[in-house]
Amino acid sequence: MLADLSPKNVEFALAKSREMGLSFEAAECDARDLSRFADASFDHVLCMGPLYHLKEESDRTATISECLRVLKPGGALAAAFISSYAGMWYVLKEMPQLGLTPERDPSSFEPFLIDSDFSGFGFTDNYFARRAEIVPLFDGFGLEKLHFLSSEGVLGQCEPELLLQPPEVLAAWIDIAEQTCEREDLLSHASHFLYIGRKAK
């Protein structure tokens, strides 16, 4: 089951499932209110986007609460975040000259400089999370942490170059990224974080 705020995304997902001959359901839905689904409806829940864009803490906690309500006991919740470092990495790669100007975009630099989260306008309405706040957030919901990782691993800053390499070279680097993606000393390189936790039985 896919729940998405955008009707166009729902249409696209349903069209693709028909094209591939898959049995698939999708519904337009706000992650803060999953009342169309009964308690403990799903074995696992993937929250892959809402927490990027909910600027208010109350909206983020409502989303996590709803994800956990519809999750079966013993099931896993996977939740994605954009890192507070992401704006800085983007500017460094795409427009490094901004680092020299007094007009530089504070949403790109300040979270990195003062180690804070960011809630405001980035590429749209955004919430960029600090690495240190994510695990304690889910601890507060009583989840057992299974994994906390960098979605890109060590590859994020070199993706264009790696995609030009032969498949065996790319595969070898992906293997290295998989082996190191949870190393705490490398998480500061992440543009995206992924938390995976288990709901108590």
N, C-alpha and C positions, 0 to 999 in steps of 0.2 A: 504494500500500500504506500503510495506517495501522497503526502500532504504538502501543498505549496501555496504561497500567498498569491502567486501570479497565475491568472487563468491561461495565459499563453504558454507558460511552462507546463501546466496540466495538459493542455491540448497537445503540445509537442510530445510529452511522455506517452500519452495514449496512442498518438499516431505512430510513434516508433515501436511501441509494443505490438500494435496490429501488423506493422510492416515485418516484424521479426517473428510473428506467430506466437507471441507470448501471452499468457493469461496475466493481466495486470490491472490493478485498480488505482485510480488517482482522483484526488478531490481538492478543490480550492479551500484553503483553510489557513487561519492565523495561528501560528505556533503558540501564542499566549492563551489560546482557547481551543482546546482539542475536545470539547464537550460532545462532538458528534461521535467520538469513540468511547467505548465503555472502559472502565477500570481494567487493568491487566489484560489488554487486548493483544499485545504484541510480545513475541519472544525477545526481540531486540529493537532498539530505537536509534536511528541515525539523525542527529540534529546538525545538519550540514549547511549552515548559512544564516539562520535567524540571529544567532549570537553575534554575527558581524555587524548587524545593523540596528540593534535595539540599544539606543543611547541611554535609556534610563535603567538603573539597577533593578527597579521593581519589575520592569518588563522582562529583563533577563531571568530573574528568579522565578517569575510566573511561567516562563517558557520551560525552564528546567523542571519545575514542579509538575507541569502538565506532561512532559516527557516521561517523568517517573511514574505518574499516575497511570498512564496507559501501558507501562512496561510491566511484564510479569515478574513476580519475585524470582530472583536468580538470573534474570536477564541482564544484558549489557546495554549501556547507553554510551554511544560515541558522539562527542560534541566537538565541533570545529570552531576555532577562533582565528582572527587575524592578529598577528603579533604587533605590539607597539613599536617594534623595529621596522615594520614593513614599509612605512612611508619613507624612512631614511634610505633603506635599500633601494627602493624604486627610484628616488631622486638621484642617488649615487650612480645608478646604471643608466638612467634615461636623460638626466639633465643636471650633471654634476656642477655646472656653472652656478646653480642656485646657491650653492654653499658659500659663495663669495659675495652675495648681495644682501643688503639690509632688508630687502623685500621678501626674503625667503619664506616659504610657506611654513608657518609654525606647526601645522598639523603633521608635517613631515619630519621635523627636527626635534621639537621640544620633548615629546615622549622619550626619545632616545637620550637627550641631554640630561633630563632630570629624573629618568627612570619612573615614568608615570604612565597610566593608561591614557587613552584619548577618546573623547566622546564629542563628535561634532561632524562637520562636513569634510569628507575626504574626496573619494571619487563619487560618493553619494553620501547619505547619512550613514555614519560609521561608528562602530565601537572597536577600538584596537586595544587588546588586553595585554597587561604585563604578565610575563612568565610566572612571576612569584605569586600571583593572586589566584591562578586557575585551580591548582590542586586543593588549596584550602577552601575555595568556593564549593567544590563538590564534596569535600570532607564534611562540610556543614549540612549536606543532604544525606549523610550517612552512607555514602557509596564506598565500596571497596575499590581502591585504585588498582586497575590492571595494567594500564600503560599511560604514559604521558610523553608525547614525542613531537619532534619537528616533522611536519608533513613532507617537506622537501629534503630533509636530512642535510648532508653537506653539499648537495648538488644544486641548491636553489640559485646560487649566484653564477653558476656556469652552465645553466640549461641550454642556451642557444648554441654554445660550442659543443656540448655533449650530443645534441641532437644531430650534429653533422658527422658524428663518428660511426664506424661500422657497428652493426648490432652486437657483436661480441664485446666490443669496448664499452658500449653503453651498459650492457648487462653486467659487466664486471664492476662498474662504478655504482650501479643500482644495488648490487650485492653489498658493497661497502657501506652505502647509505643506510640500507636496512639493518646492518649490524651495529651501526653507531647512532641511529636516529633518537635513541632514548638517553644518550649520554648527556648528563646535566651540563657539562662544560661546553657542549656544542649547541645548546638550545638558543643561545643568543644570536645564532645565525639564521634562525627560523623566520620566515614571513608568515607561516601558518602553524598553529599548534593543533594537536588532536589529543583529547582526553578520552580514555575509555575506562568506564567503571562498572562494577556489578552491583545491582540492587540486592539487598538482603533478602534471603528466603523467608 
